[in-house]
Amino acid sequence: MDLLKLLHFASLLGWCGTLLYLPALIAAGTRRSETLFYRDHAHLTRLVFTLVATPAALLAIGSGTALFLRDGILGTWLILKLTTVAALVLCHTLCGVLVLRIERVPERSVGRECVGIGVLITLLIAVTLWLVLAKPF
């Protein structure tokens, strides 16, 4: 496995892992608790989003683009895979919007939104993985 594929794989693991974790972290920040400080939790959530998830996403997309350009791969499965990756980027953006929302109004419950985004992210990761491994088209 060459270094570009290794970089792509490692950054995908980091990005998908944080995408799966972020909705739960965001939802936990809106629960009332005497031991949980809203400002500290909102700060932690923002740090995970900006210092882990976003750089991993940029590395994954950049290295994936470099692999595509280097190998010249083209097919219907690739177009579908890129569509699911675009949907993951949209979910990433929605997580960022939720981070901003809980920073502004910490008592607001965003549990339903977090569950919906979490389920959507899980499905998109599964479909993307299937498209990459099976190359059905």
KEMARZA-401751 format. One record per residue: residue number from 0; x, y, z of N, C-alpha, C, CB in turn; residue in one letter. Coordinates in pm, whole numbers, plus 50000, padded with zeros to 5 digits. Glycine has a CB too. Example, Ala and Ser with C-alpha at 12.3 -4.5 7.8 and 13.67 -1.06 7.14 Angstrom:
nr,npx,npy,npz,capx,capy,capz,cpx,cpy,cpz,cbpx,cbpy,cbpz,rest
0,51319,49431,50780,51230,49550,50780,51320,49670,50780,51131,49553,50905,a $
1,51285,49775,50708,51367,49894,50714,51290,50003,50787,51408,49940,50572,s $
***
This chain:
nr,npx,npy,npz,capx,capy,capz,cpx,cpy,cpz,cbpx,cbpy,cbpz,rest
0,50086,49882,50000,50000,50000,50000,50090,50123,50000,49902,50000,50124,m $
1,50071,50211,49905,50154,50329,49899,50110,50433,50003,50151,50389,49759,d $
2,50194,50535,50021,50170,50633,50127,50044,50716,50103,50289,50724,50140,l $
3,50011,50744,49980,49891,50823,49952,49764,50748,49993,49885,50858,49803,l $
4,49759,50618,49963,49644,50537,50006,49638,50526,50157,49650,50398,49943,k $
5,49755,50513,50219,49761,50506,50365,49711,50635,50429,49904,50475,50412,l $
6,49753,50747,50373,49706,50877,50423,49554,50889,50406,49777,50992,50348,l $
7,49504,50846,50291,49360,50852,50265,49284,50764,50364,49330,50809,50120,h $
8,49331,50644,50384,49264,50551,50475,49267,50603,50619,49331,50412,50468,f $
9,49382,50652,50665,49394,50702,50802,49306,50825,50824,49539,50736,50834,a $
10,49304,50914,50727,49222,51035,50743,49073,51001,50737,49257,51139,50635,s $
11,49036,50900,50657,48896,50856,50656,48854,50797,50789,48875,50753,50546,l $
12,48943,50720,50850,48912,50665,50983,48889,50777,51084,49026,50574,51031,l $
13,48976,50877,51081,48960,50990,51173,48833,51069,51147,49079,51081,51165,g $
14,48805,51096,51021,48687,51176,50987,48558,51101,51019,48690,51214,50839,w $
15,48549,50977,50975,48426,50900,50999,48407,50874,51148,48431,50767,50922,c $
16,48516,50850,51219,48505,50829,51364,48451,50951,51436,48639,50792,51422,g $
17,48503,51069,51401,48453,51191,51465,48313,51225,51419,48547,51307,51438,t $
18,48280,51193,51293,48142,51217,51247,48042,51130,51323,48132,51190,51096,l $
19,48083,51009,51356,47994,50922,51434,47983,50969,51579,48044,50778,51430,l $
20,48088,51030,51631,48091,51073,51771,48028,51210,51793,48234,51074,51820,y $
21,48041,51299,51697,47997,51438,51715,47849,51453,51752,48023,51514,51590,l $
22,47755,51385,51685,47615,51404,51725,47589,51367,51871,47525,51322,51637,p $
23,47652,51261,51921,47636,51224,52061,47698,51329,52153,47698,51085,52089,a $
24,47813,51381,52114,47879,51484,52194,47796,51612,52197,48019,51512,52138,l $
25,47738,51647,52085,47655,51767,52078,47530,51749,52164,47615,51798,51931,i $
26,47465,51635,52154,47344,51610,52233,47374,51608,52382,47279,51478,52191,a $
27,47489,51555,52420,47525,51549,52562,47547,51689,52620,47652,51466,52581,a $
28,47584,51783,52537,47609,51919,52584,47484,51996,52620,47683,51994,52482,g $
29,47368,51945,52585,47244,52016,52614,47170,51957,52734,47152,52016,52492,t $
30,47221,51848,52791,47155,51787,52907,47189,51865,53032,47197,51639,52923,r $
31,47091,51878,53120,47113,51947,53247,47187,51853,53343,46980,51994,53309,r $
32,47296,51905,53397,47372,51829,53494,47447,51926,53583,47470,51730,53424,s $
33,47460,51891,53711,47531,51979,53803,47682,51972,53781,47498,51943,53948,e $
34,47732,51860,53730,47876,51845,53713,47924,51886,53575,47915,51702,53739,t $
35,47834,51910,53484,47873,51945,53347,47855,52096,53327,47790,51866,53243,l $
36,47961,52161,53291,47955,52304,53266,47933,52326,53117,48085,52376,53315,f $
37,47831,52402,53085,47795,52420,52945,47907,52481,52863,47672,52506,52934,y $
38,47973,52582,52918,48080,52649,52843,48195,52553,52814,48131,52771,52920,r $
39,48233,52474,52914,48343,52380,52894,48306,52275,52791,48382,52313,53026,d $
40,48184,52226,52798,48141,52122,52703,48129,52178,52562,48008,52061,52747,h $
41,48075,52298,52550,48064,52361,52418,48203,52386,52360,47984,52493,52426,a $
42,48296,52422,52447,48434,52445,52402,48497,52315,52355,48519,52508,52515,h $
43,48476,52206,52429,48528,52076,52390,48468,52030,52256,48499,51972,52499,l $
44,48338,52050,52242,48271,52011,52118,48327,52088,51999,48120,52033,52129,t $
45,48348,52218,52018,48405,52300,51911,48548,52254,51877,48405,52449,51951,r $
46,48626,52221,51979,48763,52175,51955,48765,52043,51876,48838,52158,52088,l $
47,48679,51949,51912,48672,51823,51839,48633,51849,51694,48571,51725,51905,v $
48,48537,51939,51674,48492,51969,51538,48602,52038,51457,48368,52058,51543,f $
49,48666,52140,51515,48761,52221,51437,48901,52163,51431,48767,52358,51493,t $
50,48944,52091,51534,49081,52042,51537,49098,51896,51499,49137,52063,51673,l $
51,48988,51820,51497,48998,51679,51460,48916,51651,51334,48949,51589,51576,v $
52,48786,51678,51339,48697,51639,51229,48727,51714,51099,48553,51662,51270,a $
53,48740,51845,51108,48759,51923,50986,48894,51897,50918,48746,52070,51018,t $
54,49006,51896,50991,49131,51862,50923,49131,51720,50865,49248,51876,51019,p $
55,49070,51625,50937,49062,51488,50885,48978,51484,50757,49002,51393,50991,a $
56,48869,51561,50755,48785,51566,50635,48862,51626,50517,48658,51648,50662,a $
57,48935,51733,50542,49012,51796,50435,49121,51702,50382,49074,51926,50484,l $
58,49188,51631,50473,49290,51534,50431,49228,51419,50352,49365,51480,50552,l $
59,49113,51369,50398,49047,51258,50329,49004,51299,50189,48925,51209,50410,a $
60,48944,51415,50177,48897,51461,50046,49015,51493,49955,48806,51585,50062,i $
61,49117,51559,50009,49235,51592,49929,49311,51470,49881,49327,51681,50007,g $
62,49334,51374,49971,49408,51254,49932,49324,51166,49838,49450,51173,50056,s $
63,49192,51163,49858,49104,51089,49767,49105,51149,49628,48963,51086,49821,g $
64,49105,51281,49622,49113,51349,49492,49247,51320,49425,49093,51502,49509,t $
65,49353,51322,49502,49485,51292,49445,49491,51148,49394,49595,51315,49551,a $
66,49431,51054,49467,49427,50915,49420,49349,50903,49290,49365,50824,49527,l $
67,49236,50971,49285,49153,50969,49165,49229,51025,49044,49023,51048,49188,f $
68,49296,51136,49064,49370,51198,48955,49492,51115,48915,49413,51338,48995,l $
69,49561,51056,49013,49680,50978,48984,49647,50849,48908,49752,50944,49114,r $
70,49543,50780,48954,49510,50650,48895,49418,50660,48775,49447,50562,48999,d $
71,49350,50773,48759,49260,50791,48645,49141,50697,48649,49335,50770,48517,g $
72,49093,50667,48767,48979,50576,48782,48851,50651,48748,48972,50517,48928,i $
73,48765,50585,48671,48637,50646,48638,48535,50534,48622,48646,50733,48508,l $
74,48420,50554,48679,48313,50455,48667,48188,50506,48736,48357,50320,48726,g $
75,48079,50436,48712,47953,50475,48774,47962,50465,48925,47840,50388,48723,t $
76,48031,50363,48976,48044,50346,49121,48116,50465,49182,48118,50217,49154,w $
77,48212,50523,49109,48286,50637,49160,48196,50760,49171,48407,50668,49071,l $
78,48111,50780,49074,48017,50893,49079,47923,50878,49199,47936,50903,48946,i $
79,47874,50756,49220,47787,50731,49336,47863,50749,49466,47727,50591,49330,l $
80,47987,50703,49470,48068,50719,49591,48093,50867,49620,48202,50645,49576,k $
81,48124,50944,49518,48146,51087,49538,48018,51157,49584,48197,51151,49409,l $
82,47903,51106,49540,47776,51161,49587,47757,51134,49735,47659,51102,49506,t $
83,47791,51013,49779,47778,50983,49923,47879,51063,50004,47797,50832,49949,t $
84,47997,51086,49950,48096,51169,50019,48046,51314,50029,48233,51164,49946,v $
85,47982,51363,49925,47924,51498,49930,47815,51505,50037,47866,51537,49793,a $
86,47737,51398,50051,47635,51394,50157,47701,51391,50295,47543,51271,50138,a $
87,47814,51322,50308,47887,51322,50435,47940,51462,50467,48004,51222,50430,l $
88,47985,51534,50365,48029,51672,50385,47912,51758,50433,48090,51730,50255,v $
89,47794,51734,50378,47675,51807,50423,47644,51774,50569,47554,51772,50333,l $
90,47655,51648,50607,47634,51609,50748,47739,51674,50838,47640,51456,50763,c $
91,47862,51682,50791,47969,51750,50865,47931,51897,50889,48104,51740,50787,h $
92,47881,51960,50785,47838,52099,50796,47722,52114,50894,47798,52153,50660,t $
93,47626,52022,50889,47513,52026,50982,47559,52009,51126,47411,51918,50947,l $
94,47659,51925,51148,47716,51912,51283,47776,52045,51328,47823,51799,51286,c $
95,47843,52115,51236,47897,52246,51269,47789,52346,51305,47977,52299,51153,g $
96,47677,52341,51235,47564,52428,51266,47509,52396,51405,47452,52414,51160,v $
97,47501,52269,51439,47454,52229,51572,47551,52272,51681,47432,52078,51579,l $
98,47681,52267,51652,47780,52315,51749,47758,52464,51776,47925,52291,51697,v $
99,47737,52540,51672,47709,52684,51690,47580,52706,51766,47702,52754,51554,l $
100,47480,52624,51739,47350,52640,51805,47361,52614,51955,47247,52545,51743,r $
101,47434,52510,51997,47443,52484,52141,47536,52583,52211,47492,52342,52166,i $
102,47626,52647,52136,47707,52752,52196,47623,52875,52227,47824,52789,52104,e $
103,47530,52906,52140,47447,53025,52159,47338,53004,52263,47385,53066,52027,r $
104,47270,52889,52256,47162,52860,52351,47187,52720,52407,47019,52869,52281,v $
105,47263,52709,52517,47301,52576,52567,47185,52492,52619,47402,52592,52675,p $
106,47078,52553,52663,46966,52476,52718,46877,52416,52610,46883,52563,52808,e $
107,46894,52458,52486,46808,52410,52378,46839,52264,52349,46826,52496,52251,r $
108,46737,52182,52344,46756,52041,52315,46763,52018,52164,46641,51958,52376,s $
109,46867,51951,52123,46886,51918,51982,46897,51767,51966,47011,51988,51925,v $
110,46838,51694,52058,46849,51548,52058,46794,51483,51933,46777,51492,52176,g $
111,46679,51527,51887,46620,51468,51766,46706,51492,51643,46480,51523,51743,r $
112,46757,51614,51632,46843,51645,51518,46970,51560,51522,46879,51794,51518,e $
113,47025,51542,51642,47148,51462,51655,47124,51316,51621,47203,51474,51797,c $
114,47010,51262,51662,46978,51123,51628,46962,51108,51477,46850,51077,51700,v $
115,46892,51201,51416,46873,51196,51270,47004,51205,51194,46781,51309,51225,g $
116,47090,51298,51235,47219,51312,51168,47305,51189,51194,47291,51439,51216,i $
117,47301,51136,51315,47380,51017,51347,47340,50896,51263,47365,50984,51494,g $
118,47209,50876,51247,47161,50764,51165,47199,50785,51019,47008,50749,51178,v $
119,47183,50908,50970,47219,50938,50831,47369,50917,50806,47180,51082,50797,l $
120,47452,50961,50899,47596,50943,50885,47631,50794,50881,47671,51012,51001,i $
121,47570,50716,50969,47596,50572,50972,47559,50506,50839,47518,50506,51086,t $
122,47443,50541,50786,47400,50485,50658,47493,50527,50544,47257,50529,50627,l $
123,47532,50653,50543,47619,50702,50436,47757,50636,50441,47634,50854,50445,l $
124,47810,50616,50560,47939,50548,50572,47927,50405,50524,47990,50551,50719,i $
125,47818,50337,50560,47798,50198,50517,47785,50188,50365,47674,50138,50585,a $
126,47708,50277,50305,47690,50276,50159,47821,50308,50089,47580,50376,50117,v $
127,47895,50405,50140,48024,50440,50080,48121,50323,50087,48084,50563,50150,t $
128,48126,50259,50202,48215,50143,50217,48175,50031,50122,48212,50093,50361,l $
129,48047,50007,50108,47999,49904,50015,48037,49939,49871,47846,49887,50028,w $
130,48020,50066,49834,48053,50107,49697,48203,50091,49669,48011,50253,49673,l $
131,48286,50119,49768,48431,50107,49748,48474,49962,49740,48507,50177,49860,v $
132,48420,49878,49827,48464,49738,49831,48402,49652,49723,48433,49679,49965,l $
133,48275,49674,49692,48206,49590,49595,48221,49640,49451,48060,49580,49630,a $
134,48235,49771,49434,48237,49832,49300,48131,49767,49211,48379,49816,49234,k $
135,48003,49786,49248,47895,49710,49183,47868,49749,49038,47771,49727,49260,p $
136,47911,49865,48995,47876,49909,48860,47998,49914,48772,47808,50045,48862,f $
***
